[in-house]
């Protein structure tokens, strides 16, 4: 079909979402519908407060030697082109969502991660449904979203807060040491949207939020706390020595910064207390 200028037109009415959200297969010869996964469980982590979930998922996938299998584009990104030395830079891969697979004797594990999140609520819901549709095709049983319970200070012994889409899953995680229920609040972004919508696809949804400093980009103890919970739940063995080493290094640096006169420290704490009392009652996590 051509317009009055003789140029070919695209019929947008027939344009399907799948034409835009092309899933890229990263493993040669892989057929998604022939994977035949065994009782698969998903661990997902996206960029967020302290990057706790993202680091936990990426670290586990690396240590367990999970293999990259799929890449999904995130179309909800800034409308801007980057140019370097006169050449357009293809930066879209850095916004993609990557899926890794680790097979074991009794159960298979999928790791979903991305260095960014959709920029709008519409984009977040769209990507959530795309991922959940794919997870249903892969016969996934449970999706566990990993994130941060933001704190205004460094947490040396972080607790892990759990919420779930059904009581059975909630009780299973509450039986694990260091896990407590999330009593209220809101979990923003894909870390909240995906587990919330999971039951619509016949999948159990769980959220694990480890306490962590919301003002720093790397909370190794928080990521380590979540990994330990998952290892206890599924019998996985993950060496967290690297995270422990970096946590100890950070704590040494923090001790240097704590050498503040007591009177000034009291003023800071009083100011923070007053600020918290002025905050709304609802709390947001990611």
The 8 nearest C-alpha neighbors of each residue, nearest first, counted from 0:
[[1, 7, 8, 2, 9, 6, 10, 5],
 [2, 0, 7, 6, 5, 8, 3, 4],
 [1, 3, 5, 4, 6, 8, 7, 0],
 [2, 4, 5, 1, 6, 7, 8, 0],
 [5, 3, 2, 6, 1, 7, 8, 0],
 [4, 6, 1, 2, 3, 7, 0, 8],
 [7, 5, 1, 4, 2, 8, 3, 0],
 [6, 8, 1, 0, 2, 5, 9, 4],
 [9, 7, 1, 0, 6, 10, 2, 11],
 [8, 10, 11, 7, 0, 14, 13, 12],
 [9, 11, 12, 13, 8, 14, 0, 7],
 [10, 12, 14, 13, 9, 15, 8, 16],
 [13, 11, 10, 14, 15, 9, 16, 8],
 [12, 14, 11, 10, 15, 9, 16, 18],
 [13, 15, 11, 12, 18, 16, 10, 9],
 [16, 14, 17, 18, 13, 19, 12, 11],
 [15, 17, 18, 19, 20, 14, 21, 129],
 [16, 18, 20, 15, 19, 21, 14, 22],
 [17, 19, 16, 15, 20, 21, 14, 22],
 [20, 18, 17, 16, 21, 15, 74, 72],
 [21, 19, 17, 18, 72, 16, 22, 71],
 [20, 22, 19, 17, 23, 18, 71, 72],
 [23, 21, 71, 70, 20, 24, 69, 72],
 [22, 24, 70, 69, 21, 25, 71, 72],
 [25, 23, 69, 26, 68, 22, 70, 29],
 [26, 24, 68, 69, 23, 67, 27, 70],
 [27, 25, 68, 29, 24, 28, 67, 69],
 [28, 26, 29, 25, 24, 68, 30, 69],
 [27, 29, 26, 30, 24, 25, 31, 68],
 [28, 30, 27, 26, 31, 24, 34, 68],
 [31, 29, 33, 32, 28, 34, 24, 27],
 [32, 30, 33, 34, 29, 137, 136, 24],
 [31, 33, 30, 34, 136, 137, 35, 29],
 [34, 32, 30, 35, 31, 29, 36, 137],
 [33, 35, 31, 36, 32, 30, 137, 29],
 [36, 34, 33, 37, 32, 137, 138, 31],
 [37, 35, 34, 39, 107, 38, 137, 138],
 [36, 38, 106, 39, 107, 35, 105, 102],
 [39, 37, 106, 140, 36, 107, 40, 139],
 [40, 38, 107, 139, 37, 108, 106, 140],
 [39, 41, 141, 108, 139, 140, 142, 109],
 [40, 42, 142, 109, 110, 108, 143, 141],
 [43, 41, 143, 110, 144, 142, 111, 109],
 [44, 42, 111, 144, 110, 112, 145, 143],
 [45, 43, 53, 52, 112, 145, 56, 144],
 [46, 44, 53, 113, 112, 114, 47, 52],
 [45, 47, 115, 114, 50, 53, 116, 113],
 [46, 48, 50, 285, 49, 45, 146, 51],
 [49, 47, 50, 213, 147, 285, 149, 51],
 [48, 50, 216, 51, 217, 213, 215, 218],
 [51, 49, 47, 46, 53, 48, 52, 216],
 [50, 52, 222, 49, 54, 146, 53, 147],
 [53, 51, 146, 145, 44, 55, 54, 50],
 [52, 54, 44, 45, 50, 56, 55, 51],
 [53, 55, 57, 51, 52, 56, 58, 50],
 [56, 54, 222, 52, 58, 53, 57, 59],
 [57, 55, 59, 53, 58, 54, 44, 60],
 [56, 58, 60, 54, 59, 55, 53, 61],
 [59, 57, 61, 55, 56, 60, 54, 62],
 [60, 58, 62, 56, 61, 57, 63, 55],
 [59, 61, 65, 57, 63, 58, 62, 64],
 [62, 60, 64, 58, 59, 63, 57, 65],
 [61, 63, 59, 64, 60, 58, 237, 238],
 [62, 64, 60, 61, 65, 59, 237, 101],
 [65, 63, 61, 62, 60, 66, 101, 59],
 [64, 66, 101, 60, 100, 63, 99, 61],
 [65, 67, 99, 100, 68, 64, 101, 60],
 [68, 66, 99, 98, 69, 25, 100, 65],
 [67, 69, 25, 26, 99, 24, 98, 66],
 [70, 68, 24, 98, 25, 23, 97, 67],
 [69, 71, 97, 23, 96, 22, 98, 24],
 [70, 72, 22, 96, 95, 23, 97, 73],
 [73, 71, 95, 74, 20, 96, 70, 94],
 [72, 74, 95, 75, 94, 71, 76, 96],
 [73, 75, 76, 72, 122, 20, 117, 19],
 [76, 74, 117, 122, 73, 118, 119, 77],
 [75, 77, 74, 118, 78, 117, 73, 94],
 [78, 76, 79, 75, 118, 80, 74, 117],
 [79, 77, 76, 80, 75, 74, 81, 118],
 [78, 80, 77, 81, 76, 82, 90, 87],
 [81, 79, 82, 87, 78, 88, 89, 90],
 [80, 82, 88, 87, 79, 83, 90, 89],
 [83, 81, 87, 86, 88, 85, 80, 84],
 [82, 84, 86, 85, 87, 88, 81, 80],
 [85, 83, 86, 82, 87, 88, 81, 80],
 [84, 86, 83, 82, 87, 88, 81, 80],
 [87, 85, 83, 82, 84, 88, 81, 89],
 [88, 86, 82, 81, 83, 89, 85, 80],
 [87, 89, 81, 82, 90, 86, 83, 80],
 [90, 88, 91, 87, 92, 81, 80, 93],
 [89, 91, 92, 88, 93, 94, 81, 80],
 [90, 92, 94, 93, 89, 95, 72, 73],
 [93, 91, 95, 94, 90, 89, 72, 96],
 [92, 94, 91, 95, 90, 114, 115, 113],
 [95, 93, 92, 91, 115, 73, 114, 96],
 [96, 94, 72, 92, 73, 93, 71, 113],
 [95, 97, 113, 71, 70, 112, 72, 94],
 [98, 96, 70, 112, 111, 69, 113, 95],
 [97, 99, 111, 69, 110, 67, 68, 70],
 [98, 100, 67, 110, 66, 68, 65, 109],
 [101, 99, 109, 65, 66, 108, 67, 110],
 [102, 100, 65, 108, 107, 109, 66, 103],
 [101, 103, 107, 108, 100, 106, 104, 65],
 [104, 102, 106, 107, 105, 101, 108, 37],
 [103, 105, 106, 102, 107, 37, 101, 38],
 [106, 104, 103, 37, 107, 38, 102, 39],
 [107, 105, 37, 38, 103, 39, 104, 108],
 [108, 106, 102, 39, 37, 103, 101, 36],
 [107, 109, 40, 101, 39, 100, 41, 102],
 [108, 110, 100, 41, 99, 40, 42, 101],
 [109, 111, 99, 42, 98, 43, 41, 56],
 [112, 110, 43, 98, 97, 42, 44, 109],
 [113, 111, 44, 45, 97, 96, 43, 53],
 [112, 114, 96, 45, 115, 95, 97, 46],
 [113, 115, 46, 45, 94, 93, 112, 116],
 [114, 116, 46, 113, 94, 45, 117, 93],
 [115, 117, 118, 46, 45, 188, 189, 113],
 [118, 116, 75, 123, 122, 119, 76, 73],
 [117, 119, 75, 76, 116, 122, 120, 123],
 [118, 120, 122, 121, 117, 123, 75, 124],
 [121, 119, 123, 122, 124, 118, 117, 188],
 [122, 120, 124, 119, 123, 125, 117, 75],
 [123, 121, 125, 119, 117, 75, 120, 124],
 [122, 124, 120, 117, 126, 121, 125, 127],
 [123, 125, 127, 121, 122, 126, 120, 128],
 [124, 126, 122, 128, 127, 123, 121, 129],
 [127, 125, 129, 123, 128, 124, 122, 130],
 [126, 128, 124, 193, 130, 125, 129, 123],
 [127, 129, 131, 125, 130, 126, 132, 124],
 [130, 128, 126, 132, 127, 131, 125, 133],
 [131, 129, 133, 127, 132, 128, 134, 126],
 [132, 130, 134, 128, 133, 129, 127, 135],
 [131, 133, 135, 129, 130, 134, 128, 136],
 [132, 134, 130, 136, 131, 135, 129, 137],
 [135, 133, 131, 137, 136, 139, 132, 130],
 [134, 136, 138, 132, 137, 133, 139, 131],
 [137, 135, 133, 134, 138, 132, 32, 139],
 [136, 138, 134, 135, 139, 133, 36, 32],
 [139, 137, 135, 136, 134, 140, 39, 36],
 [140, 138, 39, 134, 137, 135, 40, 141],
 [139, 141, 202, 40, 39, 38, 203, 138],
 [142, 140, 203, 40, 202, 139, 204, 41],
 [143, 141, 41, 204, 40, 42, 205, 203],
 [144, 142, 205, 42, 206, 41, 204, 43],
 [143, 145, 206, 43, 190, 42, 205, 207],
 [146, 144, 52, 207, 44, 208, 206, 43],
 [145, 147, 52, 208, 285, 51, 207, 209],
 [148, 146, 208, 209, 285, 149, 51, 48],
 [147, 149, 210, 208, 209, 284, 211, 150],
 [148, 150, 213, 211, 147, 212, 210, 284],
 [149, 151, 212, 152, 213, 211, 210, 148],
 [152, 150, 212, 213, 149, 153, 214, 211],
 [153, 151, 212, 150, 154, 211, 213, 214],
 [152, 154, 212, 155, 211, 151, 150, 218],
 [155, 153, 157, 156, 211, 152, 212, 210],
 [154, 156, 157, 153, 220, 250, 221, 246],
 [157, 155, 154, 158, 220, 221, 224, 210],
 [158, 156, 210, 154, 221, 155, 209, 159],
 [157, 159, 177, 210, 209, 178, 160, 156],
 [158, 160, 209, 178, 208, 177, 179, 207],
 [161, 159, 208, 179, 181, 180, 207, 178],
 [162, 160, 207, 180, 181, 206, 179, 208],
 [161, 163, 206, 181, 205, 180, 169, 207],
 [164, 162, 205, 169, 165, 204, 168, 206],
 [163, 165, 204, 203, 205, 195, 166, 162],
 [166, 164, 163, 167, 168, 169, 203, 204],
 [165, 167, 169, 168, 170, 164, 163, 171],
 [166, 168, 170, 169, 165, 171, 163, 164],
 [169, 167, 171, 170, 166, 165, 163, 172],
 [168, 170, 166, 163, 167, 171, 172, 173],
 [169, 171, 173, 167, 172, 168, 166, 174],
 [172, 170, 168, 169, 174, 173, 167, 175],
 [171, 173, 174, 170, 175, 169, 168, 178],
 [172, 174, 170, 175, 178, 171, 179, 169],
 [173, 175, 172, 171, 170, 176, 178, 169],
 [176, 174, 173, 172, 178, 177, 228, 231],
 [175, 177, 178, 174, 173, 228, 179, 231],
 [176, 178, 158, 159, 175, 179, 228, 157],
 [179, 177, 159, 173, 176, 160, 175, 158],
 [178, 180, 160, 173, 161, 159, 177, 181],
 [181, 179, 161, 160, 182, 162, 178, 173],
 [180, 182, 160, 161, 183, 162, 179, 184],
 [183, 181, 180, 184, 162, 160, 179, 161],
 [182, 184, 181, 185, 282, 281, 180, 283],
 [183, 185, 282, 281, 283, 186, 182, 284],
 [184, 186, 283, 282, 284, 187, 183, 281],
 [187, 185, 284, 191, 285, 283, 190, 184],
 [186, 188, 285, 191, 284, 185, 190, 283],
 [189, 187, 190, 191, 192, 123, 285, 186],
 [188, 190, 192, 191, 193, 123, 127, 187],
 [191, 189, 188, 144, 192, 285, 193, 187],
 [190, 192, 186, 189, 187, 188, 193, 194],
 [191, 193, 189, 195, 194, 190, 188, 196],
 [192, 194, 127, 196, 195, 189, 191, 197],
 [195, 193, 204, 197, 196, 205, 192, 191],
 [194, 196, 192, 193, 197, 191, 204, 164],
 [195, 197, 193, 194, 199, 198, 192, 200],
 [196, 198, 194, 202, 199, 200, 204, 195],
 [199, 197, 201, 202, 200, 196, 203, 204],
 [200, 198, 197, 201, 196, 202, 195, 131],
 [201, 199, 198, 197, 202, 135, 131, 132],
 [200, 202, 198, 199, 197, 203, 135, 140],
 [201, 203, 198, 197, 140, 141, 200, 204],
 [204, 202, 141, 198, 197, 142, 164, 140],
 [203, 205, 194, 142, 164, 197, 163, 141],
 [206, 204, 163, 143, 194, 162, 144, 142],
 [205, 207, 144, 162, 161, 143, 145, 163],
 [208, 206, 161, 145, 160, 144, 146, 159],
 [209, 207, 147, 146, 160, 148, 159, 145],
 [210, 208, 159, 147, 221, 148, 158, 157],
 [211, 209, 148, 157, 158, 147, 149, 221],
 [210, 212, 149, 150, 221, 154, 147, 148],
 [211, 213, 150, 153, 152, 214, 151, 149],
 [214, 212, 149, 48, 49, 150, 215, 211],
 [213, 215, 212, 216, 49, 151, 48, 152],
 [214, 216, 49, 217, 213, 212, 218, 48],
 [215, 217, 49, 50, 218, 214, 48, 213],
 [216, 218, 49, 215, 219, 50, 51, 54],
 [217, 219, 221, 220, 49, 51, 211, 222],
 [220, 218, 242, 222, 221, 246, 223, 217],
 [221, 219, 223, 222, 218, 246, 224, 242],
 [220, 222, 224, 209, 223, 218, 219, 211],
 [221, 223, 55, 51, 219, 225, 224, 220],
 [222, 224, 220, 226, 221, 225, 219, 227],
 [225, 223, 221, 227, 222, 226, 220, 228],
 [226, 224, 228, 222, 227, 223, 209, 229],
 [225, 227, 223, 229, 228, 224, 230, 222],
 [226, 228, 230, 224, 225, 229, 231, 223],
 [227, 229, 231, 225, 226, 230, 232, 224],
 [230, 228, 232, 226, 231, 227, 233, 225],
 [231, 229, 235, 227, 234, 233, 228, 232],
 [230, 232, 228, 229, 234, 233, 227, 235],
 [233, 231, 229, 230, 234, 228, 175, 172],
 [234, 232, 230, 235, 231, 229, 228, 106],
 [233, 235, 230, 231, 232, 236, 229, 237],
 [236, 234, 230, 233, 237, 231, 229, 232],
 [237, 235, 230, 234, 238, 63, 231, 227],
 [236, 238, 239, 62, 235, 59, 63, 230],
 [237, 239, 240, 236, 62, 241, 59, 242],
 [240, 238, 242, 241, 237, 243, 223, 226],
 [241, 239, 243, 242, 238, 244, 245, 237],
 [240, 242, 244, 243, 239, 245, 238, 246],
 [243, 241, 219, 245, 239, 244, 240, 246],
 [244, 242, 240, 246, 241, 245, 247, 239],
 [245, 243, 241, 247, 242, 246, 240, 248],
 [244, 246, 248, 242, 247, 243, 249, 241],
 [245, 247, 243, 249, 248, 244, 219, 220],
 [248, 246, 250, 244, 245, 249, 243, 251],
 [247, 249, 245, 251, 246, 250, 244, 252],
 [250, 248, 246, 252, 251, 247, 245, 253],
 [249, 251, 253, 247, 252, 248, 246, 254],
 [250, 252, 254, 248, 249, 253, 247, 255],
 [253, 251, 249, 255, 250, 254, 248, 256],
 [252, 254, 250, 256, 255, 251, 249, 257],
 [255, 253, 257, 251, 256, 252, 250, 258],
 [256, 254, 252, 253, 257, 258, 251, 250],
 [255, 257, 253, 254, 258, 252, 259, 251],
 [256, 258, 254, 259, 255, 253, 260, 264],
 [257, 259, 256, 255, 260, 254, 261, 253],
 [258, 260, 257, 261, 264, 263, 256, 262],
 [259, 261, 263, 262, 264, 258, 257, 265],
 [262, 260, 264, 263, 265, 259, 266, 258],
 [261, 263, 265, 264, 260, 266, 259, 267],
 [264, 262, 266, 265, 261, 260, 267, 259],
 [263, 265, 261, 267, 266, 262, 268, 259],
 [266, 264, 262, 268, 263, 267, 269, 261],
 [265, 267, 269, 263, 264, 268, 270, 262],
 [268, 266, 264, 270, 265, 269, 271, 263],
 [267, 269, 271, 265, 270, 266, 272, 264],
 [270, 268, 272, 266, 271, 267, 265, 273],
 [269, 271, 267, 273, 268, 272, 266, 274],
 [272, 270, 274, 268, 273, 269, 275, 267],
 [271, 273, 269, 275, 274, 270, 268, 276],
 [272, 274, 276, 270, 271, 275, 269, 277],
 [273, 275, 271, 277, 272, 276, 270, 278],
 [276, 274, 278, 272, 277, 273, 271, 279],
 [275, 277, 273, 274, 278, 272, 279, 271],
 [278, 276, 274, 275, 273, 279, 272, 280],
 [277, 279, 275, 276, 280, 274, 281, 282],
 [280, 278, 281, 277, 282, 276, 275, 283],
 [279, 281, 282, 278, 184, 276, 277, 275],
 [282, 280, 184, 279, 283, 185, 183, 278],
 [281, 283, 184, 185, 280, 284, 183, 279],
 [284, 282, 185, 186, 184, 187, 281, 285],
 [285, 283, 186, 148, 185, 187, 149, 147],
 [284, 187, 186, 146, 147, 47, 48, 190]]
